[in-house]
């Protein structure tokens, strides 16, 4: 089993932008725990991933969903937020283990 990243483009569903389902899995630290509230990722790789998410927001025409959930699990919480709020969560290494983020709007 592994961590799966799922992204759905709301604003531009036909976009060709690509983020691997397992890209974040490779950034997990040895201390990461799927029962914790948030994932624990390696910081250098997380900054690169944050840059990708910024680009994703642009090509999605300002709306997408994001979840990083252990294979077989389902989100237990849905959070609606702006791109700046979402990127702050990602940069601060606070991506929820069972959270689906709905990213819409600017700041």
N, CA, C and O atoms as a GROMACS GRO file, in nm:
protein
  428
    1UNK      N    1   0.084  -0.118   0.000
    1UNK     CA    2   0.000   0.000   0.000
    1UNK      C    3   0.089   0.124   0.000
    1UNK      O    4   0.206   0.119   0.035
    2UNK      N    5   0.029   0.235  -0.040
    2UNK     CA    6   0.110   0.356  -0.050
    2UNK      C    7   0.021   0.480  -0.047
    2UNK      O    8  -0.102   0.472  -0.052
    3UNK      N    9   0.087   0.593  -0.039
    3UNK     CA   10   0.019   0.722  -0.042
    3UNK      C   11  -0.016   0.756  -0.186
    3UNK      O   12   0.070   0.750  -0.274
    4UNK      N   13  -0.142   0.790  -0.210
    4UNK     CA   14  -0.187   0.827  -0.344
    4UNK      C   15  -0.231   0.973  -0.345
    4UNK      O   16  -0.304   1.018  -0.257
    5UNK      N   17  -0.185   1.046  -0.445
    5UNK     CA   18  -0.225   1.184  -0.463
    5UNK      C   19  -0.331   1.189  -0.573
    5UNK      O   20  -0.308   1.142  -0.684
    6UNK      N   21  -0.447   1.246  -0.541
    6UNK     CA   22  -0.554   1.257  -0.640
    6UNK      C   23  -0.586   1.404  -0.660
    6UNK      O   24  -0.611   1.478  -0.565
    7UNK      N   25  -0.585   1.445  -0.787
    7UNK     CA   26  -0.614   1.584  -0.822
    7UNK      C   27  -0.720   1.584  -0.932
    7UNK      O   28  -0.707   1.512  -1.031
    8UNK      N   29  -0.822   1.664  -0.914
    8UNK     CA   30  -0.925   1.680  -1.017
    8UNK      C   31  -0.931   1.828  -1.055
    8UNK      O   32  -0.942   1.916  -0.970
    9UNK      N   33  -0.923   1.853  -1.184
    9UNK     CA   34  -0.931   1.990  -1.235
    9UNK      C   35  -1.078   2.028  -1.245
    9UNK      O   36  -1.154   1.963  -1.316
   10UNK      N   37  -1.118   2.132  -1.176
   10UNK     CA   38  -1.256   2.178  -1.181
   10UNK      C   39  -1.271   2.283  -1.291
   10UNK      O   40  -1.362   2.274  -1.374
   11UNK      N   41  -1.183   2.379  -1.291
   11UNK     CA   42  -1.193   2.492  -1.384
   11UNK      C   43  -1.156   2.459  -1.527
   11UNK      O   44  -1.202   2.526  -1.619
   12UNK      N   45  -1.072   2.355  -1.547
   12UNK     CA   46  -1.028   2.318  -1.681
   12UNK      C   47  -1.004   2.168  -1.685
   12UNK      O   48  -0.889   2.123  -1.684
   13UNK      N   49  -1.112   2.088  -1.688
   13UNK     CA   50  -1.097   1.943  -1.678
   13UNK      C   51  -1.017   1.879  -1.790
   13UNK      O   52  -0.971   1.766  -1.775
   14UNK      N   53  -0.999   1.947  -1.901
   14UNK     CA   54  -0.926   1.888  -2.013
   14UNK      C   55  -0.776   1.918  -2.008
   14UNK      O   56  -0.704   1.883  -2.101
   15UNK      N   57  -0.730   1.981  -1.903
   15UNK     CA   58  -0.589   2.018  -1.893
   15UNK      C   59  -0.499   1.895  -1.898
   15UNK      O   60  -0.535   1.788  -1.848
   16UNK      N   61  -0.382   1.912  -1.958
   16UNK     CA   62  -0.285   1.804  -1.969
   16UNK      C   63  -0.183   1.807  -1.855
   16UNK      O   64  -0.088   1.728  -1.855
   17UNK      N   65  -0.201   1.896  -1.759
   17UNK     CA   66  -0.105   1.908  -1.648
   17UNK      C   67  -0.096   1.776  -1.574
   17UNK      O   68  -0.198   1.713  -1.547
   18UNK      N   69   0.027   1.734  -1.540
   18UNK     CA   70   0.045   1.601  -1.482
   18UNK      C   71   0.123   1.606  -1.351
   18UNK      O   72   0.232   1.663  -1.344
   19UNK      N   73   0.066   1.545  -1.250
   19UNK     CA   74   0.135   1.516  -1.125
   19UNK      C   75   0.111   1.369  -1.098
   19UNK      O   76  -0.004   1.325  -1.093
   20UNK      N   77   0.216   1.294  -1.080
   20UNK     CA   78   0.204   1.150  -1.057
   20UNK      C   79   0.124   1.121  -0.931
   20UNK      O   80   0.136   1.192  -0.831
   21UNK      N   81   0.042   1.016  -0.936
   21UNK     CA   82  -0.036   0.975  -0.820
   21UNK      C   83   0.053   0.942  -0.700
   21UNK      O   84   0.010   0.951  -0.586
   22UNK      N   85   0.178   0.905  -0.728
   22UNK     CA   86   0.267   0.859  -0.621
   22UNK      C   87   0.384   0.954  -0.594
   22UNK      O   88   0.475   0.920  -0.519
   23UNK      N   89   0.380   1.072  -0.654
   23UNK     CA   90   0.491   1.168  -0.639
   23UNK      C   91   0.517   1.205  -0.493
   23UNK      O   92   0.633   1.209  -0.451
   24UNK      N   93   0.413   1.231  -0.418
   24UNK     CA   94   0.431   1.266  -0.277
   24UNK      C   95   0.478   1.148  -0.193
   24UNK      O   96   0.544   1.166  -0.092
   25UNK      N   97   0.443   1.028  -0.234
   25UNK     CA   98   0.484   0.910  -0.158
   25UNK      C   99   0.636   0.905  -0.142
   25UNK      O  100   0.687   0.870  -0.035
   26UNK      N  101   0.706   0.942  -0.248
   26UNK     CA  102   0.852   0.940  -0.243
   26UNK      C  103   0.910   1.048  -0.152
   26UNK      O  104   1.028   1.042  -0.118
   27UNK      N  105   0.829   1.145  -0.112
   27UNK     CA  106   0.875   1.252  -0.024
   27UNK      C  107   0.846   1.225   0.124
   27UNK      O  108   0.888   1.302   0.210
   28UNK      N  109   0.775   1.117   0.154
   28UNK     CA  110   0.744   1.085   0.294
   28UNK      C  111   0.872   1.061   0.373
   28UNK      O  112   0.966   0.998   0.322
   29UNK      N  113   0.877   1.109   0.496
   29UNK     CA  114   0.991   1.079   0.583
   29UNK      C  115   0.969   0.942   0.647
   29UNK      O  116   0.861   0.884   0.636
   30UNK      N  117   1.071   0.892   0.712
   30UNK     CA  118   1.058   0.764   0.783
   30UNK      C  119   0.962   0.775   0.901
   30UNK      O  120   0.912   0.674   0.949
   31UNK      N  121   0.937   0.898   0.948
   31UNK     CA  122   0.847   0.920   1.062
   31UNK      C  123   0.701   0.938   1.021
   31UNK      O  124   0.615   0.953   1.108
   32UNK      N  125   0.672   0.937   0.891
   32UNK     CA  126   0.534   0.959   0.845
   32UNK      C  127   0.443   0.847   0.898
   32UNK      O  128   0.481   0.730   0.899
   33UNK      N  129   0.323   0.886   0.940
   33UNK     CA  130   0.227   0.793   1.000
   33UNK      C  131   0.089   0.820   0.942
   33UNK      O  132   0.036   0.930   0.957
   34UNK      N  133   0.031   0.721   0.876
   34UNK     CA  134  -0.101   0.741   0.814
   34UNK      C  135  -0.212   0.759   0.916
   34UNK      O  136  -0.323   0.798   0.879
   35UNK      N  137  -0.185   0.732   1.042
   35UNK     CA  138  -0.283   0.756   1.148
   35UNK      C  139  -0.270   0.895   1.211
   35UNK      O  140  -0.352   0.934   1.294
   36UNK      N  141  -0.166   0.968   1.173
   36UNK     CA  142  -0.147   1.104   1.225
   36UNK      C  143  -0.244   1.199   1.156
   36UNK      O  144  -0.307   1.163   1.057
   37UNK      N  145  -0.256   1.319   1.208
   37UNK     CA  146  -0.344   1.420   1.148
   37UNK      C  147  -0.288   1.471   1.015
   37UNK      O  148  -0.363   1.499   0.922
   38UNK      N  149  -0.154   1.485   1.008
   38UNK     CA  150  -0.089   1.538   0.888
   38UNK      C  151   0.027   1.447   0.847
   38UNK      O  152   0.085   1.377   0.930
   39UNK      N  153   0.058   1.450   0.718
   39UNK     CA  154   0.173   1.377   0.667
   39UNK      C  155   0.302   1.449   0.705
   39UNK      O  156   0.303   1.569   0.732
   40UNK      N  157   0.412   1.373   0.708
   40UNK     CA  158   0.543   1.430   0.734
   40UNK      C  159   0.628   1.408   0.609
   40UNK      O  160   0.669   1.296   0.579
   41UNK      N  161   0.654   1.517   0.536
   41UNK     CA  162   0.729   1.510   0.410
   41UNK      C  163   0.867   1.573   0.426
   41UNK      O  164   0.890   1.656   0.514
   42UNK      N  165   0.959   1.531   0.338
   42UNK     CA  166   1.092   1.591   0.332
   42UNK      C  167   1.077   1.733   0.276
   42UNK      O  168   1.018   1.752   0.170
   43UNK      N  169   1.129   1.830   0.346
   43UNK     CA  170   1.107   1.971   0.311
   43UNK      C  171   1.161   2.012   0.173
   43UNK      O  172   1.090   2.081   0.101
   44UNK      N  173   1.284   1.973   0.134
   44UNK     CA  174   1.332   2.019   0.002
   44UNK      C  175   1.240   1.977  -0.113
   44UNK      O  176   1.210   2.057  -0.201
   45UNK      N  177   1.197   1.854  -0.114
   45UNK     CA  178   1.107   1.806  -0.219
   45UNK      C  179   0.970   1.870  -0.211
   45UNK      O  180   0.905   1.890  -0.313
   46UNK      N  181   0.927   1.902  -0.091
   46UNK     CA  182   0.796   1.964  -0.071
   46UNK      C  183   0.792   2.104  -0.133
   46UNK      O  184   0.688   2.145  -0.184
   47UNK      N  185   0.901   2.176  -0.129
   47UNK     CA  186   0.905   2.309  -0.191
   47UNK      C  187   0.889   2.298  -0.342
   47UNK      O  188   0.818   2.379  -0.403
   48UNK      N  189   0.953   2.200  -0.404
   48UNK     CA  190   0.936   2.178  -0.548
   48UNK      C  191   0.792   2.141  -0.580
   48UNK      O  192   0.736   2.187  -0.679
   49UNK      N  193   0.732   2.058  -0.496
   49UNK     CA  194   0.594   2.017  -0.517
   49UNK      C  195   0.500   2.137  -0.505
   49UNK      O  196   0.402   2.146  -0.579
   50UNK      N  197   0.529   2.227  -0.414
   50UNK     CA  198   0.448   2.348  -0.397
   50UNK      C  199   0.451   2.432  -0.525
   50UNK      O  200   0.349   2.488  -0.565
   51UNK      N  201   0.566   2.442  -0.588
   51UNK     CA  202   0.578   2.516  -0.714
   51UNK      C  203   0.492   2.452  -0.822
   51UNK      O  204   0.429   2.522  -0.901
   52UNK      N  205   0.489   2.320  -0.826
   52UNK     CA  206   0.404   2.250  -0.923
   52UNK      C  207   0.257   2.281  -0.898
   52UNK      O  208   0.181   2.302  -0.992
   53UNK      N  209   0.218   2.284  -0.772
   53UNK     CA  210   0.078   2.313  -0.739
   53UNK      C  211   0.040   2.455  -0.780
   53UNK      O  212  -0.073   2.478  -0.821
   54UNK      N  213   0.132   2.548  -0.768
   54UNK     CA  214   0.107   2.686  -0.814
   54UNK      C  215   0.079   2.688  -0.964
   54UNK      O  216  -0.012   2.756  -1.010
   55UNK      N  217   0.158   2.614  -1.039
   55UNK     CA  218   0.138   2.605  -1.184
   55UNK      C  219   0.006   2.534  -1.216
   55UNK      O  220  -0.066   2.573  -1.307
   56UNK      N  221  -0.023   2.431  -1.140
   56UNK     CA  222  -0.148   2.357  -1.158
   56UNK      C  223  -0.267   2.450  -1.143
   56UNK      O  224  -0.363   2.442  -1.220
   57UNK      N  225  -0.262   2.537  -1.045
   57UNK     CA  226  -0.371   2.632  -1.021
   57UNK      C  227  -0.396   2.719  -1.144
   57UNK      O  228  -0.510   2.746  -1.180
   58UNK      N  229  -0.288   2.763  -1.208
   58UNK     CA  230  -0.301   2.848  -1.326
   58UNK      C  231  -0.367   2.772  -1.441
   58UNK      O  232  -0.461   2.822  -1.502
   59UNK      N  233  -0.318   2.651  -1.470
   59UNK     CA  234  -0.374   2.576  -1.584
   59UNK      C  235  -0.512   2.520  -1.554
   59UNK      O  236  -0.585   2.483  -1.647
   60UNK      N  237  -0.549   2.514  -1.428
   60UNK     CA  238  -0.683   2.465  -1.394
   60UNK      C  239  -0.789   2.575  -1.405
   60UNK      O  240  -0.907   2.551  -1.380
   61UNK      N  241  -0.746   2.694  -1.442
   61UNK     CA  242  -0.835   2.811  -1.446
   61UNK      C  243  -0.891   2.843  -1.308
   61UNK      O  244  -1.005   2.888  -1.295
   62UNK      N  245  -0.812   2.818  -1.206
   62UNK     CA  246  -0.846   2.864  -1.072
   62UNK      C  247  -0.931   2.774  -0.987
   62UNK      O  248  -0.996   2.820  -0.894
   63UNK      N  249  -0.933   2.643  -1.018
   63UNK     CA  250  -1.012   2.553  -0.932
   63UNK      C  251  -0.969   2.408  -0.951
   63UNK      O  252  -0.965   2.356  -1.062
   64UNK      N  253  -0.935   2.343  -0.838
   64UNK     CA  254  -0.904   2.200  -0.841
   64UNK      C  255  -0.925   2.140  -0.703
   64UNK      O  256  -0.933   2.211  -0.603
   65UNK      N  257  -0.935   2.007  -0.700
   65UNK     CA  258  -0.939   1.937  -0.572
   65UNK      C  259  -0.809   1.861  -0.556
   65UNK      O  260  -0.744   1.823  -0.654
   66UNK      N  261  -0.770   1.839  -0.431
   66UNK     CA  262  -0.644   1.773  -0.400
   66UNK      C  263  -0.662   1.688  -0.276
   66UNK      O  264  -0.722   1.731  -0.177
   67UNK      N  265  -0.611   1.566  -0.282
   67UNK     CA  266  -0.605   1.484  -0.161
   67UNK      C  267  -0.483   1.393  -0.170
   67UNK      O  268  -0.448   1.344  -0.277
   68UNK      N  269  -0.419   1.372  -0.057
   68UNK     CA  270  -0.305   1.281  -0.045
   68UNK      C  271  -0.343   1.183   0.065
   68UNK      O  272  -0.328   1.210   0.184
   69UNK      N  273  -0.392   1.067   0.022
   69UNK     CA  274  -0.454   0.972   0.114
   69UNK      C  275  -0.396   0.834   0.093
   69UNK      O  276  -0.365   0.795  -0.020
   70UNK      N  277  -0.380   0.761   0.202
   70UNK     CA  278  -0.328   0.625   0.195
   70UNK      C  279  -0.419   0.540   0.108
   70UNK      O  280  -0.541   0.550   0.117
   71UNK      N  281  -0.359   0.458   0.024
   71UNK     CA  282  -0.432   0.372  -0.067
   71UNK      C  283  -0.541   0.293   0.007
   71UNK      O  284  -0.513   0.225   0.106
   72UNK      N  285  -0.663   0.302  -0.043
   72UNK     CA  286  -0.776   0.233   0.018
   72UNK      C  287  -0.857   0.317   0.115
   72UNK      O  288  -0.970   0.283   0.147
   73UNK      N  289  -0.799   0.428   0.162
   73UNK     CA  290  -0.871   0.518   0.254
   73UNK      C  291  -0.956   0.617   0.176
   73UNK      O  292  -0.936   0.637   0.056
   74UNK      N  293  -1.050   0.678   0.244
   74UNK     CA  294  -1.134   0.783   0.188
   74UNK      C  295  -1.119   0.908   0.275
   74UNK      O  296  -1.090   0.897   0.394
   75UNK      N  297  -1.138   1.027   0.216
   75UNK     CA  298  -1.130   1.148   0.298
   75UNK      C  299  -1.242   1.152   0.402
   75UNK      O  300  -1.355   1.111   0.374
   76UNK      N  301  -1.209   1.200   0.520
   76UNK     CA  302  -1.309   1.216   0.626
   76UNK      C  303  -1.343   1.363   0.647
   76UNK      O  304  -1.435   1.396   0.721
   77UNK      N  305  -1.268   1.450   0.580
   77UNK     CA  306  -1.289   1.594   0.595
   77UNK      C  307  -1.270   1.661   0.459
   77UNK      O  308  -1.179   1.626   0.384
   78UNK      N  309  -1.357   1.759   0.428
   78UNK     CA  310  -1.343   1.839   0.306
   78UNK      C  311  -1.324   1.984   0.348
   78UNK      O  312  -1.402   2.039   0.426
   79UNK      N  313  -1.220   2.046   0.293
   79UNK     CA  314  -1.186   2.184   0.328
   79UNK      C  315  -1.189   2.269   0.201
   79UNK      O  316  -1.119   2.238   0.104
   80UNK      N  317  -1.269   2.376   0.200
   80UNK     CA  318  -1.272   2.473   0.091
   80UNK      C  319  -1.179   2.588   0.127
   80UNK      O  320  -1.190   2.645   0.236
   81UNK      N  321  -1.088   2.623   0.035
   81UNK     CA  322  -0.994   2.729   0.065
   81UNK      C  323  -0.938   2.791  -0.062
   81UNK      O  324  -0.956   2.737  -0.172
   82UNK      N  325  -0.871   2.904  -0.046
   82UNK     CA  326  -0.809   2.973  -0.159
   82UNK      C  327  -0.674   2.908  -0.190
   82UNK      O  328  -0.622   2.830  -0.110
   83UNK      N  329  -0.618   2.942  -0.305
   83UNK     CA  330  -0.488   2.888  -0.341
   83UNK      C  331  -0.380   2.934  -0.243
   83UNK      O  332  -0.292   2.855  -0.209
   84UNK      N  333  -0.385   3.056  -0.196
   84UNK     CA  334  -0.282   3.102  -0.103
   84UNK      C  335  -0.292   3.028   0.030
   84UNK      O  336  -0.190   2.994   0.090
   85UNK      N  337  -0.413   3.001   0.076
   85UNK     CA  338  -0.430   2.923   0.200
   85UNK      C  339  -0.380   2.780   0.181
   85UNK      O  340  -0.316   2.724   0.270
   86UNK      N  341  -0.411   2.722   0.065
   86UNK     CA  342  -0.368   2.586   0.038
   86UNK      C  343  -0.216   2.575   0.030
   86UNK      O  344  -0.156   2.484   0.088
   87UNK      N  345  -0.154   2.667  -0.042
   87UNK     CA  346  -0.008   2.663  -0.054
   87UNK      C  347   0.060   2.684   0.081
   87UNK      O  348   0.167   2.629   0.105
   88UNK      N  349   0.000   2.762   0.167
   88UNK     CA  350   0.054   2.781   0.302
   88UNK      C  351   0.051   2.648   0.378
   88UNK      O  352   0.146   2.615   0.449
   89UNK      N  353  -0.056   2.572   0.364
   89UNK     CA  354  -0.066   2.440   0.427
   89UNK      C  355   0.042   2.348   0.375
   89UNK      O  356   0.109   2.279   0.452
   90UNK      N  357   0.060   2.346   0.243
   90UNK     CA  358   0.160   2.258   0.183
   90UNK      C  359   0.300   2.298   0.228
   90UNK      O  360   0.379   2.214   0.270
   91UNK      N  361   0.332   2.427   0.219
   91UNK     CA  362   0.466   2.474   0.258
   91UNK      C  363   0.497   2.447   0.406
   91UNK      O  364   0.612   2.422   0.442
   92UNK      N  365   0.396   2.451   0.489
   92UNK     CA  366   0.418   2.428   0.632
   92UNK      C  367   0.408   2.280   0.670
   92UNK      O  368   0.405   2.246   0.789
   93UNK      N  369   0.404   2.192   0.569
   93UNK     CA  370   0.405   2.048   0.592
   93UNK      C  371   0.285   2.004   0.676
   93UNK      O  372   0.298   1.924   0.769
   94UNK      N  373   0.168   2.057   0.641
   94UNK     CA  374   0.045   2.029   0.717
   94UNK      C  375  -0.064   1.965   0.631
   94UNK      O  376  -0.183   1.984   0.659
   95UNK      N  377  -0.027   1.891   0.527
   95UNK     CA  378  -0.126   1.824   0.442
   95UNK      C  379  -0.192   1.714   0.523
   95UNK      O  380  -0.125   1.624   0.575
   96UNK      N  381  -0.324   1.721   0.534
   96UNK     CA  382  -0.399   1.624   0.613
   96UNK      C  383  -0.396   1.484   0.554
   96UNK      O  384  -0.400   1.467   0.433
   97UNK      N  385  -0.390   1.384   0.641
   97UNK     CA  386  -0.384   1.245   0.597
   97UNK      C  387  -0.518   1.195   0.545
   97UNK      O  388  -0.522   1.096   0.471
   98UNK      N  389  -0.626   1.259   0.581
   98UNK     CA  390  -0.759   1.216   0.537
   98UNK      C  391  -0.844   1.336   0.493
   98UNK      O  392  -0.966   1.337   0.512
   99UNK      N  393  -0.778   1.436   0.436
   99UNK     CA  394  -0.846   1.560   0.398
   99UNK      C  395  -0.849   1.578   0.247
   99UNK      O  396  -0.748   1.557   0.178
  100UNK      N  397  -0.965   1.616   0.196
  100UNK     CA  398  -0.978   1.656   0.056
  100UNK      C  399  -0.988   1.808   0.055
  100UNK      O  400  -1.073   1.866   0.122
  101UNK      N  401  -0.900   1.872  -0.021
  101UNK     CA  402  -0.898   2.017  -0.032
  101UNK      C  403  -0.965   2.060  -0.162
  101UNK      O  404  -0.934   2.007  -0.268
  102UNK      N  405  -1.057   2.154  -0.153
  102UNK     CA  406  -1.121   2.212  -0.270
  102UNK      C  407  -1.065   2.354  -0.282
  102UNK      O  408  -1.098   2.442  -0.203
  103UNK      N  409  -0.980   2.373  -0.382
  103UNK     CA  410  -0.908   2.499  -0.398
  103UNK      C  411  -0.978   2.582  -0.506
  103UNK      O  412  -0.980   2.545  -0.623
  104UNK      N  413  -1.034   2.695  -0.464
  104UNK     CA  414  -1.103   2.785  -0.557
  104UNK      C  415  -1.071   2.929  -0.519
  104UNK      O  416  -1.060   2.962  -0.401
  105UNK      N  417  -1.058   3.012  -0.618
  105UNK     CA  418  -1.038   3.154  -0.590
  105UNK      C  419  -0.894   3.189  -0.559
  105UNK      O  420  -0.811   3.103  -0.530
  106UNK      N  421  -0.868   3.318  -0.567
  106UNK     CA  422  -0.732   3.370  -0.547
  106UNK      C  423  -0.688   3.370  -0.403
  106UNK      O  424  -0.668   3.265  -0.343
  107UNK      N  425  -0.673   3.487  -0.348
  107UNK     CA  426  -0.613   3.499  -0.216
  107UNK      C  427  -0.703   3.469  -0.103
  107UNK      O  428  -0.662   3.477   0.013
   0.00000   0.00000   0.00000
